[in-house]
């Protein structure tokens, strides 16, 4: 699994590397947050039942509230951000 998913991890890490770059711009930060929102928006609600079934509190695991706050502070309407087309099943 690790070998098969390595290219996906490498691509994701490269996209997030901009966050620690000294040349980070407001626009680059916004684009990264928009991609993260598009992924986490459909994923977190799908994971919440699994977290609860494991006895885990979803609140500290949720990234959406902080992503929303930053995006809205940057003037982005989160409703306009495209969502990931496919969310993996959380019943694995």
N, C-alpha and C positions, 0 to 999 in steps of 0.2 A: 504494500500500500504506500509506504513512504517513497519508494522509487517511482511509483506510478503518479503520485501527486506532487512530486518535487517541482516540475515545471510550473505548476499552478502556484505553489508557495513562493518560488523565486520571483514570479511575475508580481504577486501581491506585495512581497517585501520591497521590490524595486519601486512600485508605485507609492508605498508608504515612506520610502527613504527621503522623499522631498520634505517630510515633516521635520526632519532634523538637519536639513541643509541650511547653511548660513544665508543662502539667498532666497529663503522662503518668502513668497509674496502672498498678499491677501487672496489673490485670484487662485493661486496654486492650492492654498489651504482650503478654500471654498470647494474647489474641484475634488479634492480628496474626501472632504466631508460629504459631498453629494454622492460619491461612489459608495462610501460607507453607509450612508442613509439608505441608498437603493438596495443594498445587501441586507442590512439589519432590519429594515422595516417589515419585510415579509418573514424574516427568520425568527425574530424574537417572539412574536405571538405563537409561532409553531413550536418553539422550544419551551414555552412557559408551562404547558401541562407536564412535560417530561421533568422539568426542574421540580415542580410541585410533587410529582410522584416519587421523586428521590428525597423528598423532605427538604429541598433547597428553597430558599426565599428568592424569588425572581428579581425583586427590587434592586439589590446590589449588583446583580449581573446585567441589568438593563443598560444599554448604551443609548437607546433612543432619546431619553430626556436630555442628556448632555449634547448629543448631536443636534437635536432640535434647537436647543438654546443657542448654540454657536451659529448654526445656519441662519436662524432668525436674526441674530445680532449682526450677521453679514448681509441682511436684507433679502435672504432667499426664502421663497415660499415653498415649504417642504412638499406641499401637495403637487407641485409641478415637477418634482424630481422623479425620473423614471425608476421603476423598481426592477430588481433582478427578475428575469423571466422564469426562473425555476428555483425552488427551495428544496433542499434535500429533506427526506423524511427524518423525523426525530425519534422514530421508534426502533432504531437499530440496536 
